[in-house]
């Protein structure tokens, strides 16, 4: 990974870049003067929280301003060509041919109406670099290099016929189609499971190495950037915090902000044990099978217990049945066999048949606070309605209760009582989601990926809040997540799910010490670590052909 | 393919059931009239004997359900009974007229649909430019004026002032195809002006709606020129809503032409319907309504099937 770069090799030179975004009828600065120098073959990691302007800078490196943004000042020089003054046609001629882009969600960024290989061949044919047949041949070769299964056949499928991790690799292949000098990777693995992420990371690193392509790697995941980048640049609110070679940055960050990012996983909640007396579990899932109408079995003999005041983390890849289990517990999806007990009493399978007191017991907090809160309803009503429904509070008593709940989630009632969700930040919205769940005075809350849409610092705040509420109110949590770092910091017990089955369960400390079930082991060893040699080590241990989807468990 | 054909068969079945329900509504709506058909046809001046004779002739003494099934059985074979006014077979009276209406509708559709979609694509491509605004204002003003008014304006300028086209679109059997097109030009133009705005604006909206999709941004970042982004990347994914609006407008071209046919004295089914209503000729009214309903349902069915066929997820299952 050690490379030396000289001044002659400079490919991209951005100086004092300023970008503005249009909101509320005025132009507000998004990027406030950023410099960036990238050499041929260099991989630079751009990291920062959402809103730091990483993606905006990535697009600007292509001379592209997204709808509603404009480049207001500064210079962007790509291989001697000034992009800010070039004509749109000149800039467009670079895109796809000399600078390519890999988007966050490959599933959304491939056109659903065209075959992968046709989309792949579009740029080379358009630029008359290759004839269609030659471009397709080349696509198959790239698919093979990126270790896609059936490289000669997979391109003739439509995007919805290919899995997420494969699509992300196909998109990397597409970016390579014209052998560009620079590729912008915009959070290419954020939407993937850890086990899939690892193979995509390996594929990207390989191909960038093979063609000596320069890259800007945008991510909010420090451990990922540590594997990929030669240099790391940290951004905060449109400004550069610092830049240094990867190892130096990891070992010796200079700025306070960078140090706080590095230290973010410091929060650990002490592990609790099951009560020794024969207390009934607050929720007991017993031999549950479930399927969606007419479909295959999604849950297969799922059983686990959640004891009062404890946090049970349910982990697994997407599609493993974590959220379906939550739907069965809440009664949204009646199981086809098995039952759910609440403190020893069986719960009716359908939520329509449950009493108010049974409904109260199963509250949910959702992943996307954005979509889980009605944007046209005031905070007071969002929290007030369940308080009224479950406790029958009215008038001044109801207001007092809402104020209490807002206090609990550390938001000032005077400030937030009559505001609407869109006026709030992501973390604040998630807090409102928590307050809404608390308004029912439950003993048990299901947290469905509550922190995965949030920045690390904000997520940390939410975890601390949940932990505090747990010890103050004696709540039990079912914590659905695919993020094992979150599991380490907050869980008491862990349930590992795969393909609708529970493959392993137990107290956290046991789960994190070997020997593991092979699938647990795969999950654990796939979580990126801050060590820049981590990826290479894992690849050596597993062998390149034994990654992620290819790994047979 | 199994899943796809099952889906389409299901839609067809639903369409059939809808037509049945509509036929029940049409038949029993007439039954609900105060008094009975004989009384309302003959009017208040009729004597007891004539009313009784008419009842006898129409078979009104038997239960409505039995008569419904007789009527339905006939209708399925194309026999809608006998006109109360002329004594002619309803099917004979309708068939020529319906062919004329279909001709006018197809004439208008062949011109309006391509124009609307092309205009829609161009307004999406040059959105918020002068071209877009002019196209929007023009089509909106034509849709917001009543069609008989549009018809008269066209007659005033294209028939009375310049005499380029005939103001009255009466037909005769010996006309050549070119004559026919010229004769029916004004009603066609009126219909085109009425339906274009709807289809054009839907095409524009469906495309613009997709322009914020990640795959459109991806296409742009691959250096695809703007027109190709719209035609190759947005349009194929916008077909479903466009097809639906096109089908609704085609149905309107057949069922909504009443006023236009009256204005241009065009011998279509709409005029027949107006006459039949005025003369309380119930078998004709029922037949026209059933044909209109069937057209509507058939076209919407076609739109549903079209939308299914343009969805790559259904066309190419996993």
Interface residues (C-beta under 8 A of the other chain):
Chain A: X59 X62 X64 X66 X67 X92 X93 X94 X95 X96 X97 X100 X101 X103 X104 X105 X108 X109 X110 X111 X112 X113 X114 X122 X123 X126 X127 X157 X158 X160 X161 X174
Chain B: X211 X212 X213 X214 X215 X217 X218 X219 X220 X221 X222 X223 X224 X225 X232 X233 X236 X237 X312 X313 X316 X318
